[in-house]
Amino acid sequence: MYKLYIAKNISSHDLLNKVLLELNIKDEIIYNAYKKPYLKNNKIYFNISHCDNYTVLVIAKKEVGIDIERITMRKNVLDRVCTKNERKLIKTAEDFTKMWVKKESYVKYLGVGCVYGLKNVDTLKHNFIIKKFKNYYIAIYGV
Amino acid sequence: MKEEIISLIAQTLEISKERINENTNLISDLKLESLDIVDLVAAFEKKYKIEILDKDIKELQTVKDIIKYIEEKHV
């Protein structure tokens, strides 16, 4: 179970405050060693991502990661971030963007930052929720 | 080396060289997101035939940091 919020022209901080207010949650934000934010006193997890003017926020009852990215192709990064099997499946910008948001959402789920190399995330071995929103893809991992 | 790296950053990100100097911060000044940063890292690795470790990426915050890192790694 999760709830996804998509908002335009609002900072991550403001969107989180708005959603917490809506859910009637008053709490303090704390961070892990890699700056992943958590609520101090509630067993409710959240994660935030933004791209261009859009901010996305996911709320869940367990650890969760989210990423949003505009549909794009960056051929230069393929060898750096893809496994051999992933590489074979990426033909279009849509394929690339879906792969990228999956990897990012996984790393954000782990809450370990970029130390955990994206090549170590095999997107073919995990289940992600993927949503297309306008010309963006959103991936959610952990729920 | 400095000018070359600034040109490579500008070319990879498709932005003007005028926006970049040694003290430019990739995130706070250029507003780069993780995909842009990995794109840059891949460009540096290709151009200078070096390997930039994932754990080192977060240390590369300014253009000065990048120049120093590449100068140390690139023989």
Backbone of each chain as ProteinMPNN parsed JSONL, in Angstrom:
{"seq_chain_A": "MYKLYIAKNISSHDLLNKVLLELNIKDEIIYNAYKKPYLKNNKIYFNISHCDNYTVLVIAKKEVGIDIERITMRKNVLDRVCTKNERKLIKTAEDFTKMWVKKESYVKYLGVGCVYGLKNVDTLKHNFIIKKFKNYYIAIYGV", "coords_chain_A": {"N_chain_A": [[0.836, -1.201, 0.0], [0.53, 2.15, -0.857], [0.791, 5.723, -1.203], [0.759, 8.05, -3.752], [1.906, 11.248, -4.526], [1.799, 13.897, -6.792], [3.137, 16.922, -7.691], [3.243, 20.307, -8.883], [5.605, 22.957, -9.245], [6.384, 23.239, -6.498], [8.298, 23.031, -3.552], [10.242, 20.233, -2.288], [10.216, 20.147, 0.461], [7.996, 21.771, 1.11], [5.93, 20.328, -0.09], [6.003, 17.941, 1.35], [5.36, 18.88, 3.931], [2.767, 19.793, 3.449], [1.431, 17.411, 2.781], [1.782, 15.929, 5.136], [0.33, 17.481, 6.879], [-2.194, 17.197, 5.782], [-2.576, 14.508, 6.328], [-2.747, 14.636, 8.956], [-0.462, 14.413, 10.557], [1.918, 15.127, 12.922], [5.177, 15.644, 13.226], [8.737, 15.115, 13.584], [11.421, 15.583, 11.319], [13.982, 13.337, 10.633], [17.332, 12.302, 9.701], [19.181, 9.74, 7.969], [22.586, 8.452, 7.868], [23.226, 8.936, 5.246], [21.677, 10.977, 4.511], [19.02, 10.327, 4.003], [15.654, 11.062, 4.518], [13.478, 10.62, 7.369], [10.482, 10.073, 9.353], [10.44, 10.934, 12.752], [8.864, 9.883, 14.892], [6.808, 8.331, 13.843], [5.7, 5.328, 12.282], [5.741, 5.577, 9.489], [6.711, 5.709, 6.212], [8.48, 7.68, 3.81], [9.347, 9.085, 0.608], [11.009, 11.273, -1.636], [11.175, 12.86, -4.842], [12.426, 14.936, -7.475], [11.98, 16.579, -10.63], [12.657, 18.834, -13.139], [9.939, 20.992, -13.009], [8.428, 19.419, -11.409], [7.461, 17.679, -8.445], [7.564, 14.65, -6.744], [6.067, 12.559, -4.346], [6.096, 9.795, -2.228], [4.229, 7.909, 0.047], [4.361, 5.4, 2.469], [3.841, 2.281, 4.276], [6.084, 0.926, 4.723], [9.657, 0.801, 4.18], [10.656, 2.796, 1.441], [11.34, 3.848, -1.956], [11.628, 6.43, -4.413], [11.646, 7.739, -7.763], [11.735, 10.285, -10.258], [11.937, 11.083, -13.697], [12.496, 12.972, -16.644], [11.637, 11.834, -19.918], [14.355, 10.606, -21.565], [17.432, 10.041, -23.356], [20.591, 8.924, -22.577], [23.234, 8.056, -23.951], [25.921, 7.883, -23.245], [26.049, 7.088, -20.606], [25.269, 4.505, -20.442], [27.017, 2.185, -20.412], [28.185, 2.559, -17.992], [26.225, 2.326, -16.043], [24.537, 0.155, -16.585], [23.768, -3.362, -16.422], [24.978, -6.187, -18.324], [22.801, -7.597, -19.377], [20.698, -5.772, -19.048], [21.541, -3.792, -20.738], [21.189, -4.891, -23.258], [18.474, -4.701, -23.547], [17.812, -2.074, -23.804], [16.615, 0.094, -26.023], [15.311, 2.394, -26.729], [14.588, 5.87, -25.792], [12.577, 5.783, -23.926], [12.915, 3.222, -22.846], [15.421, 3.574, -21.675], [14.923, 5.589, -19.774], [13.062, 4.4, -18.083], [14.621, 2.353, -17.038], [16.539, 3.878, -15.718], [15.073, 5.334, -13.717], [14.174, 3.213, -12.219], [16.552, 2.164, -11.155], [17.453, 4.339, -9.634], [15.319, 4.634, -7.83], [15.592, 2.315, -6.415], [18.098, 2.589, -5.158], [17.505, 4.79, -3.628], [15.561, 3.7, -2.011], [17.166, 1.947, -0.527], [18.601, 3.865, 0.773], [21.262, 4.681, 0.746], [22.648, 6.439, -0.772], [24.828, 7.66, -3.464], [26.987, 6.036, -3.18], [26.473, 3.402, -3.445], [26.849, 1.776, -6.213], [25.189, 2.29, -9.331], [25.309, 0.294, -11.175], [25.288, -1.945, -9.719], [22.702, -2.416, -9.189], [20.449, -4.562, -10.295], [17.978, -4.245, -12.381], [16.385, -6.131, -13.499], [15.98, -8.052, -11.702], [14.304, -7.289, -9.716], [11.096, -6.094, -8.514], [9.304, -3.365, -9.639], [7.2, -0.478, -9.307], [5.962, 1.183, -12.006], [5.206, 4.253, -13.443], [3.825, 6.252, -15.996], [3.921, 9.668, -16.517], [2.798, 12.411, -18.084], [5.506, 13.558, -19.981], [7.272, 12.048, -18.469], [8.812, 9.483, -16.448], [8.011, 7.596, -13.576], [9.326, 5.773, -10.921], [8.699, 3.431, -8.349], [9.917, 1.803, -5.523], [9.791, -0.903, -3.247], [7.299, -1.215, -2.213]], "CA_chain_A": [[0.0, 0.0, 0.0], [1.292, 3.399, -0.894], [0.058, 6.835, -1.787], [1.673, 8.86, -4.552], [1.503, 12.647, -4.754], [2.573, 14.566, -7.845], [2.792, 18.348, -7.601], [4.056, 21.179, -9.747], [6.06, 24.224, -8.664], [6.396, 23.234, -5.033], [9.55, 22.408, -3.104], [10.083, 18.945, -1.605], [9.905, 20.473, 1.849], [6.609, 22.26, 1.207], [4.996, 19.247, -0.426], [5.97, 17.027, 2.497], [4.592, 19.522, 5.003], [1.36, 19.833, 3.039], [0.886, 16.058, 2.87], [1.736, 15.551, 6.558], [-0.784, 18.237, 7.452], [-3.388, 16.53, 5.25], [-2.704, 13.219, 7.01], [-2.798, 14.958, 10.389], [0.749, 13.893, 11.211], [2.848, 16.148, 13.402], [6.377, 14.886, 13.582], [10.031, 15.739, 13.291], [12.149, 14.861, 10.263], [15.372, 13.001, 10.979], [18.046, 11.813, 8.515], [20.202, 8.722, 8.215], [23.955, 8.916, 7.58], [23.306, 9.341, 3.835], [20.71, 12.06, 4.351], [17.649, 9.915, 3.677], [14.794, 11.555, 5.601], [12.478, 9.761, 8.014], [9.725, 10.686, 10.438], [11.056, 10.468, 13.99], [8.008, 9.142, 15.819], [5.739, 7.586, 13.167], [6.201, 4.262, 11.409], [5.286, 5.855, 8.125], [7.907, 6.027, 5.434], [8.218, 8.507, 2.629], [10.513, 9.411, -0.2], [10.677, 12.391, -2.516], [12.067, 13.073, -5.984], [11.915, 16.006, -8.326], [12.579, 16.749, -11.954], [12.101, 20.069, -13.706], [9.065, 21.67, -12.039], [7.578, 18.452, -10.713], [7.935, 16.991, -7.242], [6.737, 13.481, -6.431], [6.227, 12.09, -2.972], [5.391, 8.546, -1.958], [4.065, 7.602, 1.471], [4.088, 3.967, 2.581], [3.997, 1.762, 5.64], [7.414, 0.329, 4.85], [10.743, 1.515, 3.497], [10.255, 3.03, 0.057], [12.169, 4.775, -2.73], [10.928, 6.923, -5.609], [12.409, 8.631, -8.639], [11.06, 10.778, -11.464], [12.875, 11.622, -14.683], [11.936, 13.267, -17.96], [12.067, 10.82, -20.873], [15.603, 11.047, -22.17], [18.406, 8.979, -23.64], [21.982, 9.346, -22.361], [24.008, 6.877, -24.372], [27.227, 7.842, -22.573], [26.04, 6.494, -19.269], [24.779, 3.123, -20.508], [27.995, 1.195, -19.956], [28.537, 2.809, -16.598], [25.166, 1.988, -15.075], [23.725, -1.02, -16.934], [24.337, -4.706, -16.5], [24.979, -6.619, -19.731], [21.443, -7.97, -19.777], [19.889, -4.547, -19.16], [22.058, -3.064, -21.913], [20.581, -5.498, -24.455], [17.044, -4.382, -23.618], [17.578, -0.634, -23.955], [16.634, 0.502, -27.43], [14.716, 3.729, -26.905], [14.664, 6.794, -24.652], [11.63, 5.286, -22.914], [13.578, 2.092, -22.168], [16.499, 4.099, -20.845], [14.387, 6.351, -18.641], [12.461, 3.451, -17.145], [15.733, 1.679, -16.36], [17.198, 4.841, -14.82], [14.257, 5.621, -12.526], [14.146, 2.0, -11.394], [17.813, 2.1, -10.408], [17.48, 5.421, -8.646], [14.344, 4.37, -6.764], [16.143, 1.225, -5.597], [19.163, 3.159, -4.326], [16.85, 5.66, -2.647], [14.936, 2.771, -1.062], [18.225, 1.501, 0.375], [19.017, 5.022, 1.569], [22.72, 4.677, 0.889], [23.255, 7.444, -1.645], [25.465, 7.207, -4.702], [28.094, 5.11, -2.895], [26.017, 2.122, -3.98], [26.89, 1.994, -7.658], [23.944, 1.94, -10.03], [25.493, -0.963, -11.917], [25.001, -3.038, -8.774], [21.249, -2.607, -9.118], [19.972, -5.268, -11.485], [16.537, -3.952, -12.395], [15.649, -7.299, -13.983], [15.798, -8.985, -10.583], [13.416, -6.701, -8.702], [9.803, -5.615, -9.016], [9.107, -1.933, -9.439], [5.976, 0.124, -9.832], [6.369, 2.186, -12.988], [4.087, 5.057, -13.926], [4.166, 7.301, -16.951], [3.187, 10.899, -16.216], [3.182, 13.332, -19.162], [6.707, 13.0, -20.617], [8.15, 11.609, -17.377], [8.545, 8.186, -15.83], [8.172, 7.553, -12.119], [9.459, 4.403, -10.399], [8.583, 3.297, -6.894], [10.414, 0.492, -5.105], [9.688, -1.247, -1.828], [5.91, -1.446, -1.79]], "C_chain_A": [[0.877, 1.261, 0.0], [0.383, 4.495, -1.426], [1.061, 7.734, -2.492], [1.085, 10.254, -4.754], [2.397, 13.22, -5.844], [2.16, 16.042, -7.81], [3.743, 19.166, -8.463], [4.401, 22.469, -8.999], [5.947, 24.286, -7.145], [7.681, 22.522, -4.59], [9.237, 21.091, -2.393], [9.599, 19.182, -0.181], [8.442, 20.894, 2.004], [5.594, 21.166, 0.892], [4.875, 18.278, 0.75], [5.135, 17.623, 3.631], [3.103, 19.529, 4.694], [0.7, 18.459, 3.217], [0.781, 15.615, 4.337], [0.566, 16.246, 7.261], [-2.115, 17.581, 7.059], [-3.652, 15.21, 5.984], [-2.756, 13.379, 8.537], [-1.617, 14.363, 11.172], [1.626, 15.073, 11.618], [4.091, 15.413, 13.867], [7.621, 15.675, 13.182], [10.708, 14.919, 12.196], [13.573, 14.595, 10.76], [16.019, 12.382, 9.729], [19.006, 10.692, 8.893], [21.57, 9.27, 7.776], [24.106, 9.421, 6.139], [22.232, 10.368, 3.474], [19.347, 11.617, 3.842], [16.747, 10.348, 4.831], [13.765, 10.532, 6.099], [11.657, 10.598, 8.985], [10.248, 10.094, 11.751], [10.155, 9.537, 14.795], [6.89, 8.328, 15.171], [6.342, 6.496, 12.293], [5.589, 4.408, 10.022], [6.518, 6.304, 7.365], [7.53, 6.905, 4.248], [9.512, 8.689, 1.849], [10.073, 10.422, -1.261], [11.659, 12.438, -3.682], [11.535, 14.268, -6.761], [12.663, 16.055, -9.643], [11.867, 17.932, -12.606], [11.2, 20.738, -12.654], [8.218, 20.71, -11.202], [8.26, 17.839, -9.493], [6.995, 15.814, -7.005], [7.088, 13.0, -5.035], [5.455, 10.793, -2.822], [5.381, 8.338, -0.45], [3.718, 6.12, 1.548], [4.288, 3.518, 4.019], [5.304, 0.997, 5.797], [8.412, 1.129, 4.019], [10.447, 1.622, 2.002], [11.227, 3.998, -0.625], [11.416, 5.203, -3.974], [11.878, 7.751, -6.458], [11.537, 9.052, -9.819], [12.119, 11.329, -12.402], [12.129, 11.888, -15.996], [12.468, 12.245, -18.966], [13.255, 11.341, -21.672], [16.466, 9.837, -22.505], [19.793, 9.561, -23.41], [22.873, 8.147, -22.684], [25.328, 6.737, -23.627], [27.211, 7.104, -21.246], [25.672, 5.006, -19.285], [25.769, 2.11, -19.927], [28.336, 1.348, -18.483], [27.485, 2.297, -15.619], [24.406, 0.691, -15.37], [24.496, -2.323, -16.788], [24.283, -5.106, -17.985], [23.572, -6.941, -20.223], [20.534, -6.756, -19.92], [20.24, -3.824, -20.462], [21.38, -3.557, -23.194], [19.14, -5.056, -24.643], [16.759, -2.897, -23.861], [17.742, -0.2, -25.406], [16.176, 1.955, -27.588], [14.916, 4.589, -25.663], [13.712, 6.32, -23.535], [12.258, 4.134, -22.127], [14.626, 2.614, -21.191], [15.941, 4.766, -19.587], [13.761, 5.425, -17.604], [13.552, 2.738, -16.333], [16.363, 2.613, -15.313], [16.375, 5.084, -13.547], [14.144, 4.396, -11.614], [15.404, 1.936, -10.529], [17.848, 3.152, -9.297], [16.508, 5.14, -7.49], [14.864, 3.272, -5.837], [17.205, 1.756, -4.628], [18.556, 4.068, -3.254], [16.084, 4.841, -1.601], [15.982, 2.315, -0.035], [18.69, 2.645, 1.284], [20.514, 5.099, 1.769], [23.414, 5.674, -0.04], [24.007, 6.827, -2.807], [26.668, 6.297, -4.461], [27.764, 3.734, -3.472], [25.892, 2.29, -5.488], [25.633, 1.515, -8.361], [24.068, 0.638, -10.82], [25.2, -2.173, -11.024], [23.508, -3.299, -8.628], [20.802, -3.285, -10.404], [18.447, -5.124, -11.518], [15.712, -5.149, -12.871], [15.355, -8.291, -12.847], [14.853, -8.455, -9.507], [12.109, -6.248, -9.351], [9.6, -4.154, -8.649], [7.698, -1.548, -9.875], [6.442, 1.227, -10.765], [5.125, 2.934, -13.454], [4.593, 6.066, -14.933], [3.289, 8.505, -16.626], [3.682, 11.956, -17.201], [4.417, 12.778, -19.874], [7.763, 12.61, -19.575], [7.821, 10.154, -17.039], [8.821, 8.302, -14.341], [8.327, 6.081, -11.742], [9.359, 4.448, -8.887], [9.084, 1.904, -6.548], [10.198, 0.301, -3.607], [8.272, -1.56, -1.383], [5.236, -2.512, -2.652]], "O_chain_A": [[1.83, 1.384, 0.77], [-0.659, 4.224, -2.022], [2.075, 8.131, -1.918], [-0.084, 10.407, -5.109], [3.614, 13.043, -5.814], [0.975, 16.364, -7.889], [4.879, 18.772, -8.73], [3.598, 22.996, -8.23], [5.468, 25.273, -6.587], [8.089, 21.53, -5.193], [8.11, 20.864, -1.953], [8.695, 18.506, 0.309], [7.743, 20.435, 2.908], [4.538, 21.082, 1.52], [3.775, 17.849, 1.1], [4.298, 16.937, 4.218], [2.277, 19.297, 5.577], [-0.417, 18.347, 3.723], [-0.207, 14.994, 4.727], [-0.094, 15.665, 8.122], [-3.025, 17.432, 7.875], [-4.801, 14.842, 6.228], [-2.801, 12.405, 9.289], [-1.771, 13.881, 12.294], [2.02, 15.897, 10.792], [4.033, 14.635, 14.82], [7.557, 16.727, 12.546], [10.577, 13.695, 12.161], [14.265, 15.494, 11.238], [15.312, 11.984, 8.803], [19.572, 10.685, 9.986], [21.677, 10.425, 7.363], [24.991, 10.223, 5.843], [21.924, 10.594, 2.303], [18.593, 12.43, 3.307], [17.031, 10.043, 5.989], [13.263, 9.702, 5.34], [12.069, 11.685, 9.391], [10.472, 8.887, 11.843], [10.615, 8.523, 15.32], [6.103, 7.697, 15.876], [7.365, 6.706, 11.642], [5.003, 3.475, 9.474], [7.268, 7.168, 7.818], [6.403, 6.866, 3.756], [10.611, 8.476, 2.362], [8.928, 10.42, -1.715], [12.833, 12.098, -3.53], [10.344, 14.574, -6.711], [13.814, 15.633, -9.749], [10.638, 18.012, -12.619], [11.646, 21.018, -11.541], [7.396, 21.137, -10.391], [9.451, 17.528, -9.505], [5.775, 15.966, -7.06], [8.243, 13.033, -4.609], [4.3, 10.697, -3.236], [6.38, 8.557, 0.234], [2.882, 5.635, 0.785], [4.818, 4.247, 4.857], [5.6, 0.481, 6.874], [8.037, 2.019, 3.255], [10.034, 0.647, 1.375], [11.848, 4.842, 0.021], [10.647, 4.422, -4.533], [12.798, 8.386, -5.942], [10.714, 8.28, -10.311], [13.079, 11.964, -11.966], [11.25, 11.124, -16.395], [13.625, 11.834, -18.876], [13.176, 12.363, -22.353], [16.244, 8.742, -21.988], [20.132, 10.591, -23.991], [23.214, 7.344, -21.815], [25.806, 5.625, -23.398], [28.228, 6.562, -20.812], [25.755, 4.331, -18.258], [25.42, 1.293, -19.075], [28.725, 0.389, -17.816], [27.809, 1.885, -14.505], [23.704, 0.18, -14.497], [25.707, -2.379, -17.001], [23.626, -4.448, -18.792], [23.201, -6.6, -21.347], [19.691, -6.714, -20.816], [19.372, -3.323, -21.177], [21.044, -2.776, -24.084], [18.635, -5.037, -25.766], [15.615, -2.507, -24.095], [18.85, -0.138, -25.937], [16.625, 2.653, -28.497], [15.355, 4.105, -24.619], [14.02, 6.449, -22.35], [12.149, 4.074, -20.902], [14.715, 2.167, -20.047], [16.427, 4.535, -18.48], [13.909, 5.635, -16.4], [13.429, 2.547, -15.124], [16.674, 2.205, -14.194], [16.909, 5.045, -12.439], [14.032, 4.525, -10.395], [15.331, 1.686, -9.326], [18.231, 2.863, -8.163], [16.831, 5.375, -6.326], [14.612, 3.291, -4.632], [17.211, 1.42, -3.443], [19.031, 4.11, -2.119], [15.976, 5.247, -0.444], [15.72, 2.299, 1.167], [19.117, 2.418, 2.417], [20.989, 5.526, 2.821], [24.643, 5.734, -0.078], [23.857, 5.642, -3.107], [27.301, 5.837, -5.412], [28.645, 3.002, -3.923], [24.93, 2.885, -5.974], [25.082, 0.466, -8.029], [23.074, -0.031, -11.1], [24.905, -3.267, -11.506], [23.1, -4.286, -8.016], [20.778, -2.667, -11.469], [17.729, -5.796, -10.777], [14.497, -5.188, -12.678], [14.586, -9.237, -13.013], [14.635, -9.118, -8.493], [12.029, -6.05, -10.563], [9.714, -3.769, -7.486], [7.088, -2.215, -10.711], [7.217, 2.099, -10.373], [4.118, 2.323, -13.814], [5.654, 6.663, -14.753], [2.073, 8.381, -16.479], [4.847, 12.351, -17.159], [4.389, 11.635, -20.331], [8.962, 12.81, -19.768], [6.722, 9.665, -17.301], [9.733, 9.006, -13.907], [7.549, 5.238, -12.19], [9.857, 5.365, -8.234], [8.716, 0.93, -7.205], [10.395, 1.219, -2.811], [8.063, -2.108, -0.3], [4.067, -2.832, -2.437]]}, "seq_chain_B": "MKEEIISLIAQTLEISKERINENTNLISDLKLESLDIVDLVAAFEKKYKIEILDKDIKELQTVKDIIKYIEEKHV", "coords_chain_B": {"N_chain_B": [[44.535, 22.046, -18.647], [42.438, 22.873, -16.979], [40.796, 24.567, -18.603], [40.105, 22.752, -20.548], [38.603, 20.876, -19.148], [36.48, 22.451, -18.291], [35.376, 23.061, -20.769], [34.576, 20.513, -21.563], [32.639, 19.931, -19.659], [30.741, 21.907, -20.271], [30.075, 21.183, -22.872], [29.061, 18.565, -22.536], [26.847, 19.016, -20.898], [25.504, 20.737, -22.432], [25.566, 23.542, -22.049], [26.46, 27.054, -21.631], [29.926, 27.971, -21.644], [30.537, 30.163, -20.2], [29.111, 30.076, -17.899], [30.529, 28.598, -16.191], [33.124, 28.237, -13.817], [36.159, 27.733, -11.897], [35.195, 27.648, -9.282], [32.587, 26.892, -9.475], [29.746, 25.189, -8.332], [28.462, 21.997, -8.829], [25.897, 21.17, -8.089], [24.571, 23.219, -6.505], [25.038, 25.544, -8.052], [24.844, 24.858, -10.83], [22.627, 23.337, -10.775], [22.463, 20.562, -11.167], [21.201, 17.245, -11.668], [21.095, 13.807, -10.545], [21.351, 12.192, -12.864], [22.594, 13.899, -14.713], [25.02, 14.237, -13.441], [26.127, 11.668, -13.465], [26.347, 11.399, -16.191], [28.292, 13.319, -16.731], [30.45, 12.218, -15.288], [30.845, 9.88, -16.762], [31.692, 11.04, -19.141], [34.121, 12.233, -18.369], [35.549, 9.942, -17.682], [35.777, 8.673, -20.139], [37.15, 10.547, -21.727], [39.577, 10.984, -20.302], [40.469, 8.493, -19.836], [40.177, 7.182, -17.324], [39.128, 5.67, -14.195], [36.368, 6.5, -12.365], [35.491, 6.12, -9.168], [32.436, 4.983, -7.704], [32.081, 5.69, -5.04], [33.566, 7.963, -4.869], [32.238, 9.934, -6.217], [30.499, 11.674, -4.855], [32.255, 13.396, -3.669], [33.06, 15.088, -5.614], [32.302, 17.996, -5.903], [32.693, 20.638, -6.759], [34.002, 22.412, -9.658], [36.68, 22.76, -9.295], [37.253, 20.621, -7.555], [36.891, 18.522, -9.344], [38.889, 18.964, -11.258], [41.185, 18.629, -9.68], [40.876, 15.95, -8.913], [40.951, 14.599, -11.377], [43.458, 15.331, -12.307], [45.057, 14.012, -10.486], [44.464, 11.358, -11.016], [44.818, 10.973, -13.736], [47.337, 10.006, -15.852]], "CA_chain_B": [[43.595, 21.042, -18.106], [41.252, 23.553, -16.448], [39.94, 25.001, -19.706], [39.63, 21.545, -21.233], [37.544, 20.279, -18.322], [35.32, 23.355, -18.356], [34.761, 22.865, -22.094], [33.923, 19.199, -21.584], [31.416, 20.053, -18.842], [29.79, 22.727, -21.04], [29.644, 20.389, -24.036], [28.242, 17.428, -22.085], [25.58, 19.494, -20.346], [24.931, 21.66, -23.426], [25.393, 24.878, -21.459], [27.52, 27.973, -22.012], [31.155, 27.916, -20.834], [30.56, 31.368, -19.345], [28.45, 29.772, -16.623], [31.362, 27.688, -15.396], [34.505, 28.563, -13.45], [36.721, 26.768, -10.943], [34.422, 27.576, -8.036], [31.196, 26.499, -9.744], [29.283, 23.966, -7.677], [27.616, 21.274, -9.795], [24.504, 21.066, -7.643], [23.938, 24.491, -6.111], [25.122, 26.556, -9.122], [24.355, 24.379, -12.134], [21.358, 22.619, -10.523], [22.519, 19.247, -11.812], [20.569, 16.13, -10.988], [22.009, 12.658, -10.558], [21.616, 11.717, -14.227], [23.592, 14.802, -15.302], [26.319, 14.0, -12.8], [26.658, 10.404, -13.999], [26.694, 11.704, -17.586], [29.597, 14.006, -16.659], [31.453, 11.247, -14.841], [31.118, 9.011, -17.921], [32.461, 11.841, -20.112], [35.497, 12.354, -17.842], [36.199, 8.62, -17.761], [36.071, 8.385, -21.54], [38.149, 11.498, -22.219], [40.875, 10.87, -19.62], [40.753, 7.06, -19.657], [40.331, 6.903, -15.896], [37.919, 5.125, -13.595], [35.929, 7.301, -11.216], [34.757, 5.193, -8.305], [31.128, 5.501, -7.262], [32.201, 6.306, -3.712], [34.249, 9.259, -5.009], [31.416, 10.899, -6.951], [29.927, 12.723, -3.985], [33.317, 14.345, -3.306], [33.297, 15.986, -6.753], [31.227, 18.984, -5.795], [32.975, 21.844, -7.553], [34.88, 22.198, -10.815], [38.024, 22.628, -8.708], [37.371, 19.23, -7.069], [36.999, 17.641, -10.511], [40.222, 19.166, -11.841], [42.159, 18.0, -8.771], [40.687, 14.494, -8.98], [41.41, 14.097, -12.679], [44.931, 15.517, -12.371], [45.688, 12.955, -9.684], [44.222, 10.023, -11.607], [45.214, 10.928, -15.135], [48.796, 10.033, -15.959]], "C_chain_B": [[42.298, 21.714, -17.644], [40.279, 23.922, -17.564], [39.308, 23.807, -20.42], [38.46, 20.918, -20.468], [36.288, 21.15, -18.349], [34.598, 23.192, -19.698], [33.989, 21.55, -22.153], [32.612, 19.233, -20.786], [30.343, 20.799, -19.656], [29.2, 21.92, -22.203], [28.702, 19.246, -23.613], [26.866, 17.89, -21.622], [24.832, 20.425, -21.302], [24.588, 23.0, -22.781], [26.58, 25.752, -21.862], [28.722, 27.863, -21.061], [31.217, 29.073, -19.836], [29.944, 31.098, -17.968], [29.349, 28.984, -15.671], [32.726, 28.298, -15.089], [34.95, 27.561, -12.379], [35.862, 26.573, -9.697], [32.973, 27.154, -8.237], [30.873, 25.18, -9.051], [28.258, 23.285, -8.589], [26.137, 21.273, -9.383], [23.895, 22.437, -7.334], [23.989, 25.543, -7.23], [24.496, 26.071, -10.43], [23.054, 23.589, -12.019], [21.34, 21.234, -11.183], [21.801, 18.199, -10.967], [21.453, 14.907, -11.205], [22.338, 12.157, -11.969], [22.663, 12.59, -14.925], [24.982, 14.501, -14.739], [26.944, 12.695, -13.321], [27.076, 10.591, -15.466], [28.077, 12.376, -17.638], [30.711, 13.038, -16.291], [31.841, 10.331, -16.008], [31.963, 9.757, -18.958], [33.917, 11.991, -19.661], [36.239, 11.024, -17.987], [36.63, 8.317, -19.19], [37.234, 9.264, -22.03], [39.531, 11.243, -21.615], [41.282, 9.419, -19.333], [41.065, 6.724, -18.19], [39.05, 6.223, -15.411], [37.571, 5.994, -12.392], [35.044, 6.396, -10.365], [33.453, 5.828, -7.832], [31.247, 6.235, -5.927], [32.873, 7.682, -3.779], [33.341, 10.341, -5.594], [30.909, 12.03, -6.06], [30.969, 13.753, -3.537], [33.539, 15.389, -4.407], [32.197, 17.045, -6.792], [31.45, 20.225, -6.643], [33.879, 21.487, -8.723], [36.323, 22.018, -10.331], [38.261, 21.192, -8.21], [37.606, 18.274, -8.237], [38.404, 17.739, -11.11], [41.281, 18.441, -10.999], [42.086, 16.469, -8.888], [41.258, 13.932, -10.278], [42.935, 14.233, -12.791], [45.65, 14.411, -11.59], [45.583, 11.58, -10.335], [44.805, 9.869, -12.995], [46.733, 11.023, -15.245], [49.207, 10.472, -17.359]], "O_chain_B": [[41.203, 21.202, -17.879], [39.086, 23.627, -17.482], [38.149, 23.843, -20.834], [37.468, 20.491, -21.058], [35.17, 20.64, -18.421], [33.368, 23.186, -19.755], [32.896, 21.48, -22.716], [31.61, 18.641, -21.189], [29.19, 20.373, -19.719], [28.001, 21.971, -22.475], [27.682, 19.0, -24.255], [25.853, 17.252, -21.908], [23.705, 20.846, -21.039], [23.485, 23.523, -22.938], [27.582, 25.252, -22.373], [28.565, 27.688, -19.853], [31.851, 28.982, -18.784], [30.224, 31.806, -17.001], [28.998, 28.733, -14.518], [33.401, 28.811, -15.981], [34.2, 26.657, -12.01], [35.807, 25.482, -9.129], [32.213, 27.068, -7.273], [31.607, 24.198, -9.16], [27.311, 23.916, -9.059], [25.246, 21.365, -10.227], [22.827, 22.773, -7.845], [23.07, 26.355, -7.343], [23.715, 26.787, -11.058], [22.452, 23.216, -13.026], [20.309, 20.799, -11.696], [21.794, 18.255, -9.737], [22.433, 14.959, -11.949], [23.467, 11.747, -12.237], [23.519, 12.077, -15.646], [25.979, 14.511, -15.461], [28.146, 12.636, -13.583], [28.057, 9.997, -15.914], [28.913, 12.043, -18.478], [31.778, 13.038, -16.905], [33.02, 10.045, -16.216], [32.848, 9.168, -19.58], [34.836, 11.889, -20.474], [37.409, 10.992, -18.369], [37.709, 7.773, -19.423], [38.173, 8.779, -22.663], [40.537, 11.279, -22.323], [42.294, 9.155, -18.684], [42.065, 6.081, -17.874], [38.034, 6.201, -16.106], [38.4, 6.193, -11.503], [33.978, 5.963, -10.803], [33.375, 7.033, -7.595], [30.604, 7.262, -5.708], [32.757, 8.474, -2.844], [33.64, 11.53, -5.481], [30.893, 13.194, -6.462], [30.619, 14.843, -3.085], [34.131, 16.44, -4.165], [31.284, 16.984, -7.616], [30.501, 20.795, -7.182], [34.449, 20.397, -8.772], [37.083, 21.227, -10.889], [39.333, 20.624, -8.42], [38.406, 17.343, -8.144], [39.026, 16.726, -11.427], [42.147, 17.742, -11.525], [43.111, 15.791, -8.955], [41.958, 12.919, -10.275], [43.608, 13.343, -13.311], [46.715, 13.942, -11.992], [46.486, 10.75, -10.222], [45.231, 8.783, -13.389], [47.339, 11.993, -14.792], [50.4, 10.56, -17.653]]}, "name": "protein", "num_of_chains": 2, "seq": "MYKLYIAKNISSHDLLNKVLLELNIKDEIIYNAYKKPYLKNNKIYFNISHCDNYTVLVIAKKEVGIDIERITMRKNVLDRVCTKNERKLIKTAEDFTKMWVKKESYVKYLGVGCVYGLKNVDTLKHNFIIKKFKNYYIAIYGVMKEEIISLIAQTLEISKERINENTNLISDLKLESLDIVDLVAAFEKKYKIEILDKDIKELQTVKDIIKYIEEKHV"}
